[in-house]
Amino acid sequence: MVLLSFSLSAKNPSGVVMSPPVEEMEMPESNDVNVPLDEIRRFVSVYNAIKQAYVDPVNDRKLMHSAVRGLLSDLDPHSTYFDKEDADAFDEQTSGVYDGIGVELQEQSDNTLKVIAPIDDTPAARAGLRPGDLIVAINGKPLANVDAMKPLRGAPGSQVTLTIVRDKNGKPFDMTIKRETIHIASVRSRMLEPGYGYIRISVFQADTGNDFHKHLGQLKQQAGGKLRGLLLDLRSNPGGLLTAAVQVADALLDKGNIVSTRGRISASDTRFDATLGDLLDGLPLVVLVDAGSASASEVLVGALSDNHRARVIGSCTFGKGSVQTLLPLDNGDSVKLTTARYYTPSGRSIQARGIVPDLLLKPDGVGAADLSGSGIDRSEAGLPGHLRGTDEGVPGCTSSDPLPGDTPIMTALLELKQPGSAVQAKKAIPVKVVSDVKSATKSPLSVFGKDRAVKRVPVVSPTSEQVDGQPSK
């Protein structure tokens, strides 16, 4: 199973489907690598000393789990260890049905939980959880490392109280949420006005690709065969199954690369290309994103943007550009290990940088010249120990913000109907992207900063890896 789990644990037990490509493979044989035998012997000596001399009896299973977690803790935040209970919970979540509150979380090094995004129409979303919120306690108890997210699961109808810190210097406050059996409808649609359709994808699940096809067909019928444009809303979409994101991209592209991945082993090198047939027949397409758009969402946005198929509007995306592999163990536990980075069609790595929209929207109540946000870093780059991105640190957005509500939709509709109208209405800030019409690859970005100085942003050359799989339409 290939997942694009975004900055969360790919088996996030908090009750949410995730996003890195997480694919299952066999654990490598130990004789394939150089094992530091002297260090292993020292580990066994320490283990024996603990077993024999520690003041209280110890549990072998817990001790070994802690040891493996210790190995992974020195890597990036997405490499982690899951016991069988977590693995079973993850299987439930990928089906789109589970008991919980419906939120995507990332464990922090200080034993807090960062909200990546609440899932649409779940208890977490209805209660008002926002991307960037920090959960510092659950049911009045400080969070305890490895089991921090488990209290969020529970029987439908039961309640859980979260202590939240919203702003960097803000005071903690409590939020009580009632758990539910959550049935995630990942795709929704409606007509915004005659001729202009709207599709919202909240997460990428196994059925998202097929559902997207159905909803697009319904919009065409409602428009009487006269659909003039489509707004695709990926705000606060934390990711999900890579294959689902590829299917949606393929539906909207007539040709070109969708995404490629590269790592240290051959199994990590993949490439997906579009097949013939754009279901929109080249009609105008605008994609709406924000700080909670991550991983598989960014794969889709990158494919549409780099192939010049869509105009991107909103705030900078999360910046989850790494691939995880799920290594099952013989006892039902598993290890999720970061094994590759993924690259957009132009060859860009968005790891720890995100995707810069063509137009930056200002959050409600924030001036166009001041997009500093609340002071909380909501991006992948803000996660302690994050994997270094090849393009990390190049000029881009000064901040990234969640953009909830209908106002961004109306602004994006203006842009869909008449490109440039959102800027004229002073609802957006242009980010100049110089394109070479002779090439399918964008030239370096020119980003206007607050001082209006133009900063050049290098773009990696396109990859030419061999295709090893084609998505079906």
C-alpha positions as CSV (number, residue, x, y, z in Angstrom):
1,M,0.0,0.0,0.0
2,V,1.5,3.3,-1.0
3,L,0.6,6.3,1.1
4,L,1.8,9.7,1.1
5,S,1.8,10.5,4.7
6,F,2.4,13.9,5.5
7,S,4.2,14.9,8.5
8,L,2.4,12.5,10.7
9,S,3.1,9.1,11.7
10,A,2.0,7.0,8.8
11,K,0.0,5.0,11.3
12,N,-1.1,8.0,13.3
13,P,-3.4,6.5,15.9
14,S,-5.2,9.7,16.5
15,G,-7.9,8.8,14.1
16,V,-6.9,10.1,10.8
17,V,-5.8,8.9,7.4
18,M,-2.3,10.0,6.6
19,S,-0.3,10.8,3.7
20,P,4.0,9.9,2.7
21,P,4.2,7.3,0.1
22,V,4.1,4.6,2.6
23,E,4.6,1.3,0.9
24,E,5.0,-2.1,2.3
25,M,8.1,-4.2,1.8
26,E,10.0,-6.9,3.4
27,M,12.6,-6.2,6.1
28,P,16.1,-6.3,4.6
29,E,18.3,-9.2,5.6
30,S,20.8,-8.4,8.2
31,N,23.7,-9.7,6.1
32,D,23.0,-7.1,3.4
33,V,24.5,-4.3,5.5
34,N,27.5,-3.8,7.7
35,V,26.2,-4.4,11.3
36,P,28.4,-2.8,14.0
37,L,28.8,-6.0,16.1
38,D,30.8,-4.3,18.9
39,E,28.0,-1.8,19.4
40,I,25.4,-4.7,19.4
41,R,27.4,-6.5,22.0
42,R,27.4,-3.4,24.2
43,F,23.7,-3.0,23.8
44,V,23.2,-6.6,24.9
45,S,25.4,-6.0,27.9
46,V,23.3,-3.0,28.9
47,Y,20.1,-4.9,28.3
48,N,21.3,-7.8,30.5
49,A,22.4,-5.3,33.3
50,I,18.9,-3.8,33.2
51,K,17.2,-7.2,33.4
52,Q,19.4,-8.4,36.3
53,A,20.1,-5.3,38.4
54,Y,17.3,-2.7,37.9
55,V,15.5,-2.1,41.1
56,D,12.1,-3.3,39.8
57,P,11.3,-6.2,37.3
58,V,11.1,-5.0,33.7
59,N,8.9,-6.1,30.8
60,D,11.0,-7.5,27.9
61,R,8.5,-6.4,25.2
62,K,8.3,-2.8,26.5
63,L,12.0,-2.6,26.9
64,M,12.7,-3.7,23.3
65,H,10.0,-1.4,22.0
66,S,11.7,1.5,23.7
67,A,15.1,0.4,22.3
68,V,13.7,0.3,18.7
69,R,12.0,3.6,19.2
70,G,15.3,5.0,20.4
71,L,17.0,3.9,17.2
72,L,14.3,5.7,15.1
73,S,14.2,8.8,17.3
74,D,17.5,10.0,15.9
75,L,16.1,10.1,12.4
76,D,13.4,12.3,10.9
77,P,9.9,12.7,12.6
78,H,8.2,10.4,10.1
79,S,10.4,7.4,10.9
80,T,8.7,5.6,13.8
81,Y,7.7,2.3,15.4
82,F,4.1,1.0,15.6
83,D,2.8,-1.9,17.7
84,K,0.1,-4.2,16.4
85,E,-2.7,-2.1,18.0
86,D,-1.5,1.0,16.1
87,A,-1.2,-1.0,12.9
88,D,-4.7,-2.3,13.2
89,A,-6.0,1.2,13.9
90,F,-4.2,2.4,10.8
91,D,-5.9,-0.2,8.6
92,E,-9.3,1.0,9.9
93,Q,-8.4,4.6,9.1
94,T,-7.3,4.0,5.5
95,S,-10.8,2.5,4.9
96,G,-12.3,5.8,5.9
97,V,-14.2,4.4,8.9
98,Y,-12.9,4.6,12.5
99,D,-13.8,5.7,16.0
100,G,-12.1,9.0,17.1
101,I,-12.2,12.7,16.6
102,G,-10.9,13.1,13.1
103,V,-7.6,15.0,13.2
104,E,-4.2,14.7,11.7
105,L,-1.4,15.2,14.2
106,Q,2.4,15.3,14.5
107,E,4.2,14.3,17.7
108,Q,6.6,17.0,18.8
109,S,9.9,16.5,20.7
110,D,8.5,18.3,23.8
111,N,5.7,15.7,24.1
112,T,3.0,18.0,22.6
113,L,0.9,17.2,19.5
114,K,0.7,19.7,16.6
115,V,-2.5,19.8,14.6
116,I,-1.8,19.4,11.0
117,A,-5.4,19.6,9.9
118,P,-8.8,18.5,11.1
119,I,-10.7,16.3,8.7
120,D,-13.9,17.9,7.2
121,D,-17.2,17.3,9.0
122,T,-15.6,15.4,12.0
123,P,-15.8,16.2,15.7
124,A,-12.4,17.9,15.6
125,A,-13.4,20.2,12.7
126,R,-16.8,21.1,14.3
127,A,-15.2,21.8,17.6
128,G,-12.9,24.4,16.0
129,L,-9.5,22.8,16.0
130,R,-7.1,24.6,13.6
131,P,-3.9,23.8,11.8
132,G,-1.0,24.8,14.0
133,D,-2.8,24.3,17.3
134,L,-0.7,22.6,19.9
135,I,-2.3,20.0,22.2
136,V,-0.4,20.1,25.5
137,A,-2.6,17.8,27.6
138,I,-5.4,15.3,27.2
139,N,-8.1,15.0,29.9
140,G,-6.0,17.2,32.2
141,K,-2.9,15.0,31.9
142,P,0.4,16.0,30.3
143,L,1.2,13.9,27.2
144,A,3.4,10.9,27.7
145,N,5.6,10.3,24.6
146,V,4.8,7.1,22.7
147,D,1.2,6.7,23.9
148,A,0.3,10.4,23.6
149,M,-2.3,10.0,20.8
150,K,-4.0,6.9,22.0
151,P,-6.4,8.7,24.4
152,L,-8.0,10.4,21.4
153,R,-9.5,7.1,20.4
154,G,-12.4,5.7,22.2
155,A,-16.0,4.6,22.1
156,P,-18.5,6.7,20.1
157,G,-20.3,9.1,22.4
158,S,-17.5,9.3,24.9
159,Q,-15.7,12.6,25.4
160,V,-12.1,13.8,25.5
161,T,-10.9,17.1,26.7
162,L,-7.9,18.7,25.0
163,T,-5.8,21.5,26.4
164,I,-4.8,23.8,23.5
165,V,-2.2,26.5,22.9
166,R,-3.2,28.4,19.7
167,D,-0.8,31.3,19.5
168,K,2.9,31.3,20.4
169,N,2.4,33.4,23.5
170,G,-1.2,32.6,24.1
171,K,-2.8,31.1,27.2
172,P,-3.9,27.4,27.2
173,F,-7.6,26.7,26.9
174,D,-9.7,23.5,27.1
175,M,-11.8,22.0,24.3
176,T,-14.1,19.1,24.9
177,I,-14.9,16.9,21.9
178,K,-17.3,14.0,21.7
179,R,-15.9,10.9,19.8
180,E,-17.8,9.5,16.9
181,T,-17.7,6.6,14.4
182,I,-16.3,8.6,11.5
183,H,-17.3,7.9,7.9
184,I,-15.1,10.1,5.8
185,A,-16.5,11.3,2.5
186,S,-13.3,12.4,0.9
187,V,-14.9,14.1,-2.1
188,R,-17.7,16.6,-2.2
189,S,-18.9,18.9,-5.0
190,R,-21.4,21.7,-5.9
191,M,-22.0,24.4,-8.5
192,L,-20.7,27.8,-7.3
193,E,-22.7,29.5,-10.0
194,P,-23.9,28.6,-13.5
195,G,-21.0,27.1,-15.4
196,Y,-18.5,27.0,-12.5
197,G,-18.0,23.8,-10.5
198,Y,-16.4,23.2,-7.1
199,I,-14.8,19.9,-5.9
200,R,-13.5,19.6,-2.3
201,I,-11.1,16.7,-1.5
202,S,-10.5,16.5,2.2
203,V,-8.2,13.4,2.2
204,F,-6.9,10.8,-0.3
205,Q,-8.5,7.4,0.4
206,A,-8.8,4.2,-1.7
207,D,-12.0,5.4,-3.3
208,T,-11.1,9.1,-3.8
209,G,-10.0,8.6,-7.5
210,N,-13.3,7.0,-8.5
211,D,-15.3,9.4,-6.4
212,F,-13.6,12.4,-8.1
213,H,-14.6,11.0,-11.5
214,K,-18.2,10.6,-10.3
215,H,-18.5,14.1,-8.9
216,L,-16.9,15.7,-12.0
217,G,-19.4,13.9,-14.1
218,Q,-22.3,15.1,-11.9
219,L,-21.0,18.7,-12.2
220,K,-21.0,18.4,-16.0
221,Q,-24.5,17.2,-16.0
222,Q,-25.7,20.0,-13.6
223,A,-24.0,22.5,-16.0
224,G,-26.0,21.1,-18.9
225,G,-22.8,20.2,-20.7
226,K,-21.6,23.8,-20.5
227,L,-19.1,23.6,-17.6
228,R,-16.8,26.6,-18.0
229,G,-14.3,26.0,-15.2
230,L,-13.5,24.1,-12.0
231,L,-12.2,25.1,-8.5
232,L,-10.4,22.2,-6.8
233,D,-10.2,22.8,-3.0
234,L,-7.3,21.1,-1.2
235,R,-7.2,23.3,1.9
236,S,-6.3,21.4,5.1
237,N,-6.0,18.1,3.2
238,P,-3.2,16.3,5.0
239,G,-2.6,13.7,2.3
240,G,-3.4,10.0,2.1
241,L,-2.9,7.4,-0.5
242,L,-0.4,8.3,-3.2
243,T,-2.2,6.3,-5.8
244,A,-5.4,8.3,-5.2
245,A,-3.6,11.6,-5.7
246,V,-2.0,10.2,-8.9
247,Q,-5.5,9.1,-10.2
248,V,-6.9,12.6,-9.7
249,A,-3.9,14.2,-11.4
250,D,-4.1,11.7,-14.3
251,A,-7.8,12.6,-14.7
252,L,-6.9,16.3,-15.2
253,L,-3.8,15.9,-17.3
254,D,-3.5,14.8,-20.9
255,K,0.2,14.0,-20.8
256,G,3.3,14.6,-18.8
257,N,4.9,13.4,-15.6
258,I,2.9,13.4,-12.4
259,V,5.5,12.6,-9.7
260,S,8.7,10.7,-9.2
261,T,10.5,9.4,-6.1
262,R,14.2,8.8,-5.5
263,G,16.0,7.0,-2.7
264,R,19.1,4.9,-1.9
265,I,17.6,1.6,-3.0
266,S,16.0,0.7,-6.4
267,A,12.6,-0.1,-4.8
268,S,12.4,3.6,-3.8
269,D,12.8,4.9,-7.4
270,T,9.4,5.3,-9.0
271,R,7.7,7.5,-11.6
272,F,4.1,8.1,-12.6
273,D,3.1,9.6,-15.9
274,A,-0.3,10.8,-17.1
275,T,-2.3,8.8,-19.7
276,L,-4.2,10.4,-22.6
277,G,-7.4,12.1,-21.8
278,D,-8.1,15.3,-19.7
279,L,-11.6,14.9,-18.3
280,L,-12.0,18.7,-18.2
281,D,-11.0,19.0,-21.8
282,G,-8.6,21.9,-21.0
283,L,-11.2,24.0,-19.2
284,P,-9.8,26.6,-16.7
285,L,-8.8,25.0,-13.4
286,V,-7.9,26.8,-10.1
287,V,-6.5,24.9,-7.1
288,L,-7.0,26.3,-3.6
289,V,-4.4,25.4,-0.9
290,D,-3.2,26.5,2.5
291,A,-0.9,25.6,5.4
292,G,-2.7,22.3,5.9
293,S,-2.3,21.0,2.4
294,A,0.3,18.4,2.6
295,S,2.0,15.3,1.1
296,A,-0.3,13.7,-1.4
297,S,-2.1,17.1,-1.8
298,E,1.3,18.6,-2.7
299,V,1.9,15.8,-5.2
300,L,-1.3,16.7,-7.0
301,V,-0.7,20.5,-6.8
302,G,2.9,20.1,-8.1
303,A,1.7,17.9,-11.0
304,L,-1.0,20.4,-12.1
305,S,1.3,23.4,-11.6
306,D,4.4,22.2,-13.2
307,N,2.4,20.9,-16.2
308,H,0.8,24.4,-16.5
309,R,-2.6,22.9,-16.1
310,A,-3.8,24.9,-13.1
311,R,-3.4,28.2,-11.4
312,V,-2.6,27.8,-7.7
313,I,-4.1,30.2,-5.1
314,G,-3.9,30.4,-1.3
315,S,-1.0,30.2,1.2
316,C,2.1,28.1,1.1
317,T,1.6,24.4,1.5
318,F,3.0,22.3,4.4
319,G,6.2,21.0,2.7
320,K,6.0,17.2,3.2
321,G,8.1,15.8,0.4
322,S,9.5,12.5,1.8
323,V,8.5,8.9,1.2
324,Q,8.0,6.3,3.9
325,T,8.2,2.5,3.6
326,L,6.3,0.3,6.0
327,L,8.4,-2.6,7.2
328,P,6.2,-5.3,8.8
329,L,7.7,-7.4,11.6
330,D,6.9,-11.1,12.4
331,N,5.0,-10.2,15.6
332,G,2.5,-7.9,13.9
333,D,4.4,-4.7,14.7
334,S,5.9,-2.5,12.0
335,V,8.5,0.1,11.4
336,K,7.8,3.1,9.2
337,L,11.1,4.3,7.7
338,T,11.8,7.3,5.4
339,T,13.3,5.9,2.3
340,A,13.0,8.5,-0.4
341,R,12.1,12.1,-1.4
342,Y,9.5,12.8,-4.1
343,Y,9.9,15.3,-6.9
344,T,7.4,17.3,-8.9
345,P,7.5,17.1,-12.7
346,S,10.0,19.9,-13.0
347,G,12.3,18.1,-10.6
348,R,11.7,20.2,-7.6
349,S,11.8,18.8,-4.1
350,I,9.2,20.5,-1.9
351,Q,10.5,18.9,1.3
352,A,10.6,21.5,4.1
353,R,9.8,24.2,1.6
354,G,6.3,23.6,0.3
355,I,4.7,24.9,-2.9
356,V,4.4,28.6,-3.4
357,P,1.0,29.6,-4.9
358,D,0.8,31.8,-8.0
359,L,-1.4,34.1,-5.8
360,L,-1.0,34.5,-2.1
361,L,-4.3,35.1,-0.2
362,K,-4.3,37.1,2.9
363,P,-6.1,35.6,6.0
364,D,-9.1,37.5,7.3
365,G,-8.0,40.6,9.2
366,V,-4.4,40.5,7.9
367,G,-3.1,43.2,5.6
368,A,-1.8,42.3,2.3
369,A,1.7,43.5,3.2
370,D,1.8,41.6,6.5
371,L,1.4,37.8,6.3
372,S,3.4,37.0,9.4
373,G,0.7,34.8,10.9
374,S,0.5,34.0,14.6
375,G,4.2,33.2,15.1
376,I,3.7,29.5,15.1
377,D,5.5,27.6,12.3
378,R,2.9,25.4,10.8
379,S,5.2,23.8,8.2
380,E,7.3,20.7,7.9
381,A,10.4,22.9,8.3
382,G,9.1,23.7,11.8
383,L,9.2,20.1,12.9
384,P,12.3,19.3,15.1
385,G,14.7,16.9,13.3
386,H,12.9,17.2,9.9
387,L,14.6,15.7,6.8
388,R,16.6,18.3,5.1
389,G,15.1,19.4,1.7
390,T,17.3,19.9,-1.3
391,D,15.6,23.2,-2.0
392,E,15.1,24.1,1.7
393,G,16.0,27.7,2.6
394,V,15.6,29.2,-0.9
395,P,13.4,32.3,-0.9
396,G,9.7,31.6,-0.9
397,C,6.8,32.4,1.4
398,T,7.6,34.3,4.6
399,S,4.8,32.3,6.4
400,S,2.0,29.9,5.8
401,D,-1.5,30.3,7.1
402,P,-4.7,28.2,7.3
403,L,-7.4,29.8,5.2
404,P,-10.8,28.5,6.5
405,G,-14.3,29.6,5.4
406,D,-15.9,30.6,2.2
407,T,-14.1,33.9,1.5
408,P,-11.1,32.1,-0.1
409,I,-13.5,30.2,-2.3
410,M,-15.1,33.4,-3.6
411,T,-11.7,34.9,-4.2
412,A,-10.6,31.8,-6.1
413,L,-13.8,31.9,-8.1
414,L,-13.0,35.5,-9.2
415,E,-9.6,34.3,-10.4
416,L,-11.2,31.3,-12.1
417,K,-13.6,33.5,-14.1
418,Q,-11.1,36.2,-14.9
419,P,-7.4,35.7,-14.1
420,G,-6.0,38.8,-12.4
421,S,-9.3,39.9,-10.9
422,A,-8.4,38.9,-7.4
423,V,-5.3,41.1,-7.4
424,Q,-7.3,44.0,-8.8
425,A,-9.8,43.5,-6.0
426,K,-6.8,43.6,-3.5
427,K,-7.6,40.2,-2.2
428,A,-4.4,38.5,-3.3
429,I,-0.7,39.2,-3.7
430,P,0.9,38.1,-7.0
431,V,3.9,35.8,-7.0
432,K,5.5,36.2,-10.3
433,V,6.4,32.9,-12.0
434,V,8.4,33.4,-15.3
435,S,7.5,30.6,-17.7
436,D,9.3,29.5,-20.8
437,V,6.6,28.8,-23.4
438,K,9.0,26.5,-25.3
439,S,9.5,24.3,-22.3
440,A,7.2,22.3,-20.0
441,T,9.5,23.4,-17.1
442,K,9.1,26.6,-15.2
443,S,12.0,29.0,-15.1
444,P,13.3,30.1,-11.6
445,L,10.7,31.7,-9.5
446,S,10.8,35.5,-8.9
447,V,9.2,36.1,-5.5
448,F,8.4,39.7,-4.5
449,G,9.3,40.2,-0.8
450,K,7.9,42.9,1.5
451,D,10.6,45.3,0.2
452,R,9.5,44.5,-3.4
453,A,13.0,43.2,-4.1
454,V,13.0,40.3,-6.6
455,K,14.6,37.2,-5.3
456,R,15.6,34.4,-7.7
457,V,14.7,30.8,-6.8
458,P,16.6,28.0,-8.5
459,V,14.6,25.1,-9.9
460,V,16.2,21.6,-10.3
461,S,16.4,20.2,-13.8
462,P,13.6,17.7,-14.8
463,T,14.2,14.1,-14.0
464,S,14.4,11.5,-16.8
465,E,13.7,8.3,-14.9
466,Q,12.1,5.3,-16.6
467,V,8.4,4.8,-16.1
468,D,7.7,1.8,-14.0
469,G,3.9,2.1,-13.7
470,Q,0.9,3.8,-15.3
471,P,-2.2,4.9,-13.5
472,S,-5.6,3.9,-15.0
473,K,-8.3,6.4,-15.9
